[in-house]
């Protein structure tokens, strides 16, 4: 959680360590997850703070596009923050993402 005083537990920071045998290997990705008042009935918004090139991520904003990421598009209230991070890591390993050229670090 980002703010210990947030009684609604809306703002979260997540970390994904890039999976081996992909262009993401050895990289550490920071994400922001924000749960609106209608969570868990509706999914949180998810945004990479670390620049990344993935088919489901808006290159300008870092936002994970729900229409391109099935877990968010087909949200179920049982899903957790950990489930989202785990599924994003699996997405990094998918054939369409595992070899995509990545933006330079620190830019």
HELIX and SHEET records of a PDB file:
HELIX    1   1 UNK A   66  UNK A   68  5                                   3    
HELIX    2   2 UNK A   70  UNK A   73  1                                   4    
HELIX    3   3 UNK A   81  UNK A   93  1                                  13    
SHEET    1   A 3 UNK A  11  UNK A  17  0                                        
SHEET    2   A 3 UNK A  28  UNK A  34 -1                                        
SHEET    3   A 3 UNK A  45  UNK A  48 -1                                        
END                                                                             
